[in-house]
Amino acid sequence: MATKFTFFAESGRVEVRIVEFENRASENESDAAWLDSTITVEAGAFIGSFKASFTTDDLGSLHDQLKGALTTRSGTISCRNTGGGLSLAIRLDGDGRAVITGAAQPNRLRRGSLTFQLDTDHFALTRTFRELEDTMQAFPKRRTNRNNVGSGK
């Protein structure tokens, strides 16, 4: 089941659509699950989509930072997906306004990149936070512990 979370702004949006769990072999049994994703960036006259990988840890970190910033209505959130391709910095001021600065650089297109800045607000980020929580419920963190295989744990 695909799900998404979106950073809405006055002149664009950044949408992360999580499609499914990826099947990746892991040497570390406690690694977070990898998620097959598509990122869409709409900034002014530019719109583009590309494939990227997130981990459940990426989502958890973003969730925690966003929750803290929304609670205090100030601060800066930094987010970069483990698989590469998207980095965001979101700065909230005390008046309910926020600025999203970011860079999109698809892994398959090393020479192509986009840097952007979008104006948003506390209410739009609250909506993003709710969508992110829904995404985390649809794709929960699951650890692969070989000792628990078949034991029902």
N, CA, C and O of each residue as an XYZ file, in Angstrom:
612
protein
N       0.838     -1.171      0.000
C       0.000      0.000      0.000
C       0.888      1.241      0.000
O       1.677      1.426      0.927
N       0.781      2.074     -0.992
C       1.558      3.306     -1.077
C       0.947      4.367     -0.169
O      -0.265      4.411      0.040
N       1.807      5.209      0.357
C       1.385      6.336      1.182
C       2.344      7.479      0.927
O       3.393      7.284      0.314
N       1.999      8.671      1.389
C       2.863      9.812      1.106
C       2.790     10.836      2.233
O       1.856     10.847      3.036
N       3.802     11.690      2.265
C       3.752     12.906      3.070
C       4.299     14.028      2.208
O       5.215     13.835      1.409
N       3.712     15.210      2.389
C       4.009     16.332      1.513
C       4.300     17.578      2.322
O       3.603     17.887      3.289
N       5.331     18.286      1.917
C       5.610     19.612      2.452
C       4.969     20.602      1.485
O       5.467     20.812      0.380
N       3.862     21.209      1.908
C       3.147     22.170      1.073
C       3.707     23.564      1.299
O       4.082     23.918      2.416
N       3.762     24.357      0.227
C       4.287     25.715      0.310
C       3.473     26.622     -0.591
O       2.625     26.170     -1.361
N       3.751     27.913     -0.479
C       3.020     28.895     -1.277
C       3.230     28.703     -2.772
O       2.290     28.847     -3.555
N       4.448     28.381     -3.172
C       4.738     28.279     -4.610
C       5.267     26.905     -4.995
O       6.051     26.779     -5.935
N       4.835     25.869     -4.266
C       5.281     24.534     -4.629
C       5.025     23.524     -3.537
O       4.234     23.747     -2.620
N       5.722     22.398     -3.662
C       5.576     21.312     -2.695
C       6.729     20.334     -2.875
O       7.371     20.286     -3.924
N       6.972     19.562     -1.834
C       7.900     18.438     -1.903
C       7.119     17.245     -1.383
O       6.698     17.220     -0.227
N       6.930     16.259     -2.245
C       6.146     15.076     -1.882
C       7.045     13.850     -1.869
O       7.835     13.629     -2.787
N       6.912     13.060     -0.814
C       7.619     11.791     -0.717
C       6.565     10.695     -0.692
O       5.803     10.573      0.266
N       6.531      9.905     -1.750
C       5.585      8.791     -1.848
C       6.356      7.500     -1.573
O       7.284      7.140     -2.297
N       5.941      6.816     -0.504
C       6.563      5.543     -0.135
C       5.741      4.443     -0.792
O       4.531      4.357     -0.584
N       6.393      3.611     -1.578
C       5.687      2.608     -2.367
C       5.650      1.257     -1.667
O       4.592      0.639     -1.544
N       6.823      0.800     -1.207
C       6.891     -0.520     -0.585
C       8.225     -0.694      0.125
O       9.152      0.096     -0.056
N       8.306     -1.743      0.934
C       9.583     -2.099      1.545
C      10.496     -2.626      0.446
O      10.050     -3.338     -0.454
N      11.783     -2.270      0.526
C      12.765     -2.822     -0.395
C      13.331     -4.096      0.194
O      13.387     -4.254      1.414
N      13.745     -4.996     -0.661
C      14.427     -6.209     -0.214
C      15.916     -5.969     -0.331
O      16.495     -6.100     -1.409
N      16.530     -5.616      0.785
C      17.974     -5.382      0.811
C      18.581     -6.300      1.845
O      18.084     -6.410      2.966
N      19.659     -6.959      1.462
C      20.387     -7.788      2.418
C      21.100     -6.858      3.390
O      21.663     -5.841      2.986
N      21.074     -7.202      4.648
C      21.684     -6.364      5.663
C      22.706     -7.153      6.453
O      22.433     -8.261      6.915
N      23.886     -6.574      6.604
C      24.905     -7.218      7.420
C      24.652     -6.948      8.896
O      25.028     -7.751      9.750
N      24.024     -5.835      9.196
C      23.727     -5.466     10.576
C      22.269     -5.818     10.853
O      21.364     -5.259     10.233
N      22.042     -6.738     11.775
C      20.686     -7.224     12.025
C      19.739     -6.140     12.504
O      18.524     -6.289     12.368
N      20.255     -5.057     13.058
C      19.383     -4.026     13.596
C      19.165     -2.864     12.627
O      18.605     -1.839     13.015
N      19.592     -3.004     11.393
C      19.371     -1.935     10.421
C      17.885     -1.684     10.229
O      17.071     -2.604     10.302
N      17.547     -0.431      9.984
C      16.164     -0.073      9.698
C      15.774     -0.625      8.336
O      16.629     -0.895      7.494
N      14.490     -0.786      8.134
C      13.984     -1.260      6.849
C      14.135     -0.156      5.796
O      13.939      1.024      6.087
N      14.485     -0.554      4.577
C      14.601      0.363      3.449
C      13.257      0.470      2.759
O      12.513     -0.507      2.672
N      12.946      1.669      2.266
C      11.661      1.938      1.633
C      11.873      2.479      0.226
O      12.619      3.437      0.024
N      11.209      1.854     -0.746
C      11.240      2.308     -2.134
C      10.330      3.521     -2.237
O       9.158      3.456     -1.867
N      10.865      4.628     -2.741
C      10.129      5.889     -2.721
C      10.283      6.654     -4.027
O      11.197      6.414     -4.815
N       9.358      7.580     -4.226
C       9.442      8.537     -5.318
C       9.297      9.928     -4.718
O       8.369     10.195     -3.954
N      10.214     10.798     -5.070
C      10.191     12.177     -4.593
C       9.749     13.069     -5.744
O      10.256     12.949     -6.860
N       8.805     13.962     -5.472
C       8.380     14.963     -6.446
C       8.641     16.328     -5.853
O       8.201     16.626     -4.742
N       9.363     17.163     -6.597
C       9.636     18.528     -6.174
C       8.975     19.461     -7.174
O       9.213     19.379     -8.379
N       8.148     20.341     -6.653
C       7.524     21.381     -7.454
C       7.926     22.705     -6.806
O       7.491     23.025     -5.700
N       8.753     23.461     -7.505
C       9.260     24.726     -6.977
C       9.203     25.768     -8.084
O       9.998     25.736     -9.023
N       8.268     26.681     -7.967
C       8.097     27.682     -9.021
C       7.742     27.012    -10.337
O       6.776     26.252    -10.412
N       8.522     27.292    -11.374
C       8.258     26.738    -12.701
C       8.803     25.326    -12.872
O       8.534     24.684    -13.887
N       9.557     24.833    -11.904
C      10.162     23.510    -11.995
C       9.256     22.465    -11.368
O       8.661     22.690    -10.314
N       9.160     21.311    -12.034
C       8.518     20.145    -11.432
C       9.254     18.912    -11.944
O       9.528     18.783    -13.137
N       9.563     18.022    -11.028
C      10.262     16.805    -11.413
C      10.113     15.735    -10.357
O       9.911     16.030     -9.179
N      10.214     14.488    -10.787
C      10.118     13.338     -9.886
C      11.292     12.414    -10.131
O      11.813     12.331    -11.244
N      11.705     11.716     -9.075
C      12.777     10.743     -9.212
C      12.656      9.705     -8.110
O      12.034      9.947     -7.076
N      13.258      8.550     -8.342
C      13.267      7.453     -7.376
C      14.331      7.718     -6.316
O      15.396      8.266     -6.600
N      14.014      7.314     -5.090
C      14.962      7.453     -3.992
C      14.630      6.406     -2.940
O      13.552      5.813     -2.952
N      15.562      6.192     -2.041
C      15.347      5.249     -0.944
C      15.415      5.975      0.388
O      16.331      6.757      0.642
N      14.450      5.711      1.214
C      14.428      6.186      2.594
C      14.540      4.964      3.485
O      14.352      3.836      3.032
N      14.846      5.190      4.745
C      14.772      4.116      5.727
C      13.725      4.502      6.763
O      13.337      5.665      6.870
N      13.280      3.521      7.514
C      12.342      3.826      8.589
C      13.008      4.730      9.627
O      12.320      5.498     10.299
N      14.336      4.653      9.769
C      15.044      5.573     10.664
C      14.981      7.010     10.151
O      14.864      7.943     10.946
N      15.056      7.202      8.822
C      14.919      8.538      8.239
C      13.578      9.144      8.629
O      13.500     10.306      9.030
N      12.528      8.345      8.507
C      11.187      8.829      8.844
C      11.085      9.159     10.325
O      10.501     10.177     10.697
N      11.653      8.301     11.174
C      11.613      8.525     12.613
C      12.346      9.797     13.021
O      11.863     10.554     13.863
N      13.493     10.027     12.434
C      14.270     11.233     12.741
C      13.516     12.487     12.315
O      13.435     13.453     13.073
N      12.966     12.472     11.105
C      12.188     13.607     10.620
C      10.984     13.845     11.527
O      10.687     14.987     11.879
N      10.301     12.787     11.900
C       9.131     12.881     12.777
C       9.498     13.557     14.098
O       8.811     14.481     14.535
N      10.573     13.102     14.729
C      10.975     13.645     16.024
C      11.354     15.122     15.924
O      10.968     15.926     16.772
N      12.104     15.470     14.894
C      12.508     16.868     14.715
C      11.311     17.771     14.432
O      11.200     18.868     14.981
N      10.425     17.297     13.574
C       9.244     18.077     13.212
C       8.334     18.269     14.422
O       7.789     19.353     14.631
N       8.175     17.226     15.207
C       7.344     17.314     16.415
C       7.895     18.372     17.366
O       7.141     19.192     17.891
N       9.205     18.354     17.587
C       9.825     19.332     18.472
C       9.670     20.766     17.969
O       9.341     21.666     18.741
N       9.906     20.972     16.685
C       9.812     22.314     16.116
C       8.374     22.821     16.128
O       8.137     24.003     16.374
N       7.416     21.942     15.866
C       6.015     22.366     15.895
C       5.554     22.671     17.317
O       4.715     23.548     17.528
N       6.096     21.955     18.279
C       5.735     22.201     19.674
C       6.211     23.580     20.129
O       5.471     24.311     20.788
N       7.441     23.930     19.777
C       8.001     25.222     20.186
C       7.718     26.322     19.160
O       7.922     27.502     19.443
N       7.254     25.940     17.987
C       6.997     26.859     16.876
C       8.246     27.620     16.446
O       8.170     28.739     15.940
N       9.392     26.989     16.660
C      10.648     27.596     16.228
C      11.691     26.502     16.093
O      11.486     25.369     16.530
N      12.802     26.854     15.488
C      13.888     25.898     15.344
C      14.151     25.549     13.899
O      13.464     26.014     12.990
N      15.160     24.720     13.706
C      15.544     24.275     12.366
C      15.576     22.758     12.337
O      16.126     22.117     13.233
N      14.989     22.202     11.310
C      14.938     20.762     11.084
C      15.874     20.457      9.925
O      15.835     21.139      8.901
N      16.710     19.442     10.076
C      17.589     19.006      8.990
C      17.235     17.574      8.638
O      17.115     16.720      9.517
N      17.071     17.316      7.360
C      16.676     15.983      6.907
C      17.436     15.637      5.633
O      17.494     16.431      4.694
N      18.011     14.452      5.615
C      18.651     13.907      4.407
C      18.380     12.420      4.416
O      18.693     11.729      5.385
N      17.802     11.930      3.340
C      17.506     10.495      3.309
C      18.795      9.685      3.172
O      19.733     10.099      2.490
N      18.825      8.542      3.820
C      20.013      7.683      3.841
C      20.427      7.264      2.439
O      21.619      7.169      2.150
N      19.465      7.014      1.570
C      19.765      6.596      0.208
C      20.258      7.726     -0.677
O      20.678      7.480     -1.808
N      20.217      8.952     -0.193
C      20.663     10.102     -0.971
C      19.592     10.606     -1.917
O      18.610      9.916     -2.191
N      19.791     11.803     -2.406
C      18.880     12.373     -3.387
C      18.117     13.581     -2.889
O      17.785     14.461     -3.683
N      17.825     13.652     -1.583
C      17.057     14.778     -1.067
C      17.608     15.227      0.275
O      17.822     14.417      1.177
N      17.833     16.521      0.395
C      18.166     17.095      1.691
C      17.313     18.341      1.872
O      17.121     19.128      0.945
N      16.804     18.500      3.091
C      15.943     19.622      3.419
C      16.395     20.262      4.718
O      16.874     19.583      5.626
N      16.239     21.567      4.796
C      16.387     22.310      6.045
C      15.122     23.154      6.165
O      14.776     23.902      5.251
N      14.446     23.029      7.283
C      13.199     23.762      7.502
C      13.407     24.647      8.721
O      13.691     24.156      9.814
N      13.266     25.948      8.527
C      13.455     26.905      9.616
C      12.121     27.544      9.969
O      11.498     28.204      9.137
N      11.690     27.345     11.204
C      10.459     27.948     11.689
C      10.795     29.175     12.517
O      11.698     29.140     13.352
N      10.061     30.267     12.282
C      10.240     31.433     13.137
C       9.115     31.452     14.169
O       8.196     30.637     14.085
N       9.163     32.329     15.103
C       8.174     32.374     16.168
C       6.816     32.894     15.749
O       5.875     32.844     16.541
N       6.684     33.396     14.519
C       5.427     33.968     14.039
C       4.578     32.992     13.227
O       3.575     33.388     12.634
N       4.973     31.723     13.199
C       4.199     30.733     12.457
C       4.633     30.545     11.017
O       4.090     29.693     10.313
N       5.596     31.321     10.573
C       6.098     31.163      9.206
C       7.278     30.193      9.203
O       7.934     29.978     10.222
N       7.524     29.622      8.037
C       8.645     28.693      7.893
C       9.202     28.789      6.481
O       8.495     29.140      5.536
N      10.479     28.470      6.360
C      11.149     28.442      5.060
C      11.779     27.068      4.896
O      12.489     26.580      5.775
N      11.505     26.459      3.758
C      12.105     25.168      3.412
C      13.171     25.437      2.359
O      12.864     25.969      1.292
N      14.413     25.080      2.642
C      15.461     25.117      1.625
C      15.868     23.672      1.382
O      15.921     22.862      2.308
N      16.147     23.371      0.149
C      16.471     21.987     -0.146
C      17.317     21.816     -1.382
O      17.556     22.746     -2.152
N      17.758     20.581     -1.536
C      18.514     20.185     -2.713
C      18.040     18.806     -3.136
O      17.941     17.889     -2.320
N      17.754     18.676     -4.404
C      17.373     17.391     -4.984
C      18.445     17.008     -5.986
O      18.770     17.779     -6.890
N      18.994     15.809     -5.819
C      20.023     15.327     -6.730
C      19.846     13.824     -6.891
O      20.391     13.038     -6.115
N      19.081     13.433     -7.901
C      18.851     12.004     -8.114
C      20.159     11.243     -8.295
O      21.073     11.715     -8.971
N      20.240     10.068     -7.688
C      21.458      9.254     -7.754
C      21.835      8.872     -9.180
O      23.020      8.804     -9.507
N      20.865      8.629    -10.014
C      21.177      8.203    -11.380
C      21.587      9.367    -12.284
O      22.017      9.146    -13.416
N      21.460     10.587    -11.802
C      21.784     11.774    -12.587
C      22.755     12.634    -11.786
O      22.382     13.689    -11.274
N      23.990     12.182    -11.681
C      24.988     12.817    -10.820
C      25.213     14.294    -11.138
O      25.523     15.073    -10.237
N      25.068     14.682    -12.366
C      25.367     16.059    -12.743
C      24.144     16.962    -12.664
O      24.269     18.184    -12.754
N      22.978     16.382    -12.499
C      21.765     17.179    -12.418
C      21.348     17.390    -10.977
O      21.259     16.436    -10.205
N      21.095     18.630    -10.616
C      20.641     18.908     -9.266
C      19.781     20.160     -9.268
O      19.837     20.976    -10.188
N      18.998     20.289     -8.232
C      18.131     21.446     -8.077
C      18.229     21.916     -6.638
O      18.071     21.124     -5.709
N      18.487     23.196     -6.452
C      18.380     23.785     -5.127
C      17.157     24.687     -5.154
O      16.882     25.346     -6.157
N      16.427     24.714     -4.053
C      15.173     25.455     -4.038
C      14.899     26.014     -2.657
O      15.484     25.590     -1.661
N      13.989     26.981     -2.626
C      13.517     27.560     -1.378
C      12.021     27.780     -1.505
O      11.546     28.335     -2.495
N      11.278     27.336     -0.488
C       9.827     27.455     -0.484
C       9.364     28.069      0.828
O       9.873     27.727      1.895
N       8.400     28.973      0.747
C       7.813     29.563      1.943
C       6.578     28.772      2.340
O       5.753     28.427      1.495
N       6.456     28.488      3.630
C       5.326     27.726      4.141
C       4.964     28.271      5.518
O       5.428     29.344      5.902
N       4.144     27.544      6.256
C       3.763     28.002      7.585
C       3.544     26.826      8.527
O       3.592     25.664      8.125
N       3.307     27.155      9.767
C       3.115     26.181     10.839
C       1.959     25.221     10.520
O       2.057     24.022     10.781
N       0.871     25.749      9.958
C      -0.302     24.919      9.674
C      -0.020     23.878      8.597
O      -0.460     22.733      8.702
N       0.718     24.281      7.557
C       1.083     23.335      6.499
C       2.011     22.257      7.052
O       1.892     21.089      6.680
N       2.923     22.634      7.926
C       3.832     21.652      8.517
C       3.100     20.707      9.467
O       3.492     19.550      9.616
N       2.049     21.191     10.103
C       1.225     20.318     10.948
C       0.547     19.251     10.094
O       0.448     18.094     10.503
N       0.087     19.634      8.923
C      -0.509     18.664      7.994
C       0.538     17.641      7.553
O       0.253     16.445      7.485
N       1.744     18.114      7.256
C       2.842     17.215      6.882
C       3.116     16.224      8.006
O       3.305     15.033      7.761
N       3.136     16.721      9.232
C       3.392     15.884     10.404
C       2.347     14.761     10.500
O       2.697     13.610     10.760
N       1.083     15.091     10.294
C       0.026     14.065     10.345
C       0.212     13.020      9.236
O       0.066     11.821      9.475
N       0.531     13.479      8.041
C       0.764     12.548      6.934
C       1.973     11.657      7.221
O       1.961     10.467      6.906
N       3.009     12.233      7.817
C       4.199     11.463      8.169
C       3.858     10.389      9.198
O       4.349      9.265      9.101
N       3.030     10.718     10.172
C       2.599      9.720     11.155
C       1.833      8.585     10.482
O       2.030      7.419     10.823
N       0.958      8.917      9.525
C       0.225      7.883      8.778
C       1.186      6.996      7.991
O       1.008      5.780      7.927
N       2.198      7.609      7.396
C       3.200      6.859      6.633
C       3.961      5.905      7.546
O       4.226      4.761      7.177
N       4.307      6.374      8.727
C       5.043      5.528      9.671
C       4.183      4.369     10.172
O       4.714      3.305     10.494
N       2.879      4.556     10.241
C       1.989      3.446     10.612
C       1.898      2.430      9.483
O       1.869      1.224      9.729
N       1.853      2.914      8.245
C       1.766      2.010      7.093
C       3.065      1.258      6.862
O       3.052      0.124      6.385
N       4.197      1.890      7.203
C       5.516      1.290      7.027
C       6.281      1.364      8.344
O       7.200      2.170      8.487
N       5.903      0.526      9.307
C       6.542      0.591     10.625
C       7.979      0.093     10.575
O       8.377     -0.673      9.698
N       8.731      0.563     11.553
C      10.110      0.097     11.680
C      10.058     -1.375     12.057
O       9.391     -1.758     13.018
N      10.753     -2.177     11.307
C      10.781     -3.605     11.609
C      12.217     -4.073     11.579
O      12.939     -3.866     10.603
N      12.604     -4.686     12.627
C      13.979     -5.172     12.729
C      14.012     -6.623     12.277
O      13.083     -7.393     12.520
N      15.082     -6.966     11.629
C      15.259     -8.341     11.171
C      16.253     -9.022     12.080
O      17.463     -8.904     11.892
N      15.753     -9.721     13.047
C      16.613    -10.404     14.001
C      16.508    -11.899     13.732
O      15.461    -12.511     13.941
N      17.600    -12.467     13.271
C      17.591    -13.881     12.884
C      17.224    -14.796     14.052
O      16.692    -15.885     13.838
N      17.502    -14.368     15.282
C      17.179    -15.186     16.443
C      15.682    -15.297     16.675
O      15.225    -16.231     17.334
N      14.898    -14.336     16.129
C      13.449    -14.347     16.349
C      12.689    -14.954     15.184
O      11.466    -15.075     15.259
N      13.360    -15.337     14.119
C      12.682    -15.895     12.963
C      11.976    -17.167     13.367
O      12.583    -18.085     13.920
N      10.704    -17.211     13.089
C       9.910    -18.402     13.362
C       9.504    -18.568     14.808
O       8.819    -19.533     15.146
N       9.914    -17.637     15.682
C       9.573    -17.780     17.089
C       8.349    -16.985     17.471
O       7.908    -17.028     18.619
N       7.783    -16.244     16.496
C       6.597    -15.460     16.768
C       6.886    -14.137     17.452
O       5.946    -13.439     17.832
N       8.142    -13.765     17.625
C       8.499    -12.499     18.274
C       8.695    -11.413     17.256
O       9.000    -10.276     17.616
